[in-house]
Amino acid sequence: MLISLSYIFLLGMFLSWLCKKVGLPGLLGMIFTGILLGPYCLGLIDSSLLNISSELRKIALIIILMRAGLNLDLSDLKK
C-alpha cells in the first residue's frame, strides 16, 4: 500500500508539473495519474487502496473546495 501511495504522489506531482509547463492546469496531470495507475490501465494501485477509494475521493473533494474557498475575495463576492 505504501508503494502504491508513493507511485500516486510522485507521478501525480510530476505530471502536474509537466501539464503546467505545457500550459494546462496541474489538476489535469493528477487526473491522468489516476487513469494511468488505476485498474483499467496499468493496475499499479494496491487493492486495499481501491477499497477505501470512496473515502479518499471525499477527502480530495474537501481539499479542492477548501483551496477554492480560500482563494475567494470577499469584495468580489459583495459585488
C-alpha positions, 0 to 999 in steps of 0.5 A, a space after each residue: 500500500 505504501 508503494 502504491 501511495 508513493 507511485 500516486 504522489 510522485 507521478 501525480 506531482 510530476 505530471 502536474 508539473 509537466 501539464 503546467 509547463 505545457 500550459 494546462 492546469 496541474 489538476 489535469 496531470 493528477 487526473 491522468 495519474 489516476 487513469 494511468 495507475 488505476 485498474 483499467 490501465 496499468 493496475 499499479 494501485 494496491 487493492 486495499 487502496 481501491 477499497 477505501 477509494 470512496 473515502 479518499 475521493 471525499 477527502 480530495 473533494 474537501 481539499 479542492 473546495 477548501 483551496 477554492 474557498 480560500 482563494 475567494 475575495 470577499 469584495 468580489 463576492 459583495 459585488 
